[in-house]
Amino acid sequence: MWGELIQEVRVAQTGVQILFGFLLTVVFTPRYLDLQQTDKNIYIVTVVLGACATGALIGPVSLHRLVSGRRVKPQAVRWASRLTFVGLVLLLATMTSALLLVLRAATHDDYVPWLVAGVFTWYVLCWYGIPAWTRRRYESPSQKPRPEGRPPRKPRPEGRR
């Protein structure tokens, strides 16, 4: 479980770090001074979201390094999974905000919010909707996680309900 989670984090980490790096350079370009105040505000929000996403997605690696060998693997996996989920939500917000900024700078048309909303919906569908549907559709009752401290249910004998 830990190896799969870390591999997933590596993929997301690379993307968020590249995006964040590019975002940091925007303020140093001559074009930044020409942006409207609204676009500068969107930029600031985007950079902060990118920084938070980067922190959340690097968190599981740091967690693994600091607790490795201390016999807390189940708890570490649980916390790393939570950090990864939060990081992906923040990455979704960062990418949506960055798209809004770029499209506003490229065109000042009224369709930009609608286009961004469509892309946002696509992200949500791909990142959360399809995985949630797949999980519900194909997960057997015996695979569902049990509340902490409860042993798994024993199968009932055939014929008894």
Salt bridges, closest charged atoms under 4 A:
ASP39 OD1 - ARG104 NE 2.45
GLU148 OE2 - ARG78 NH1 3.12
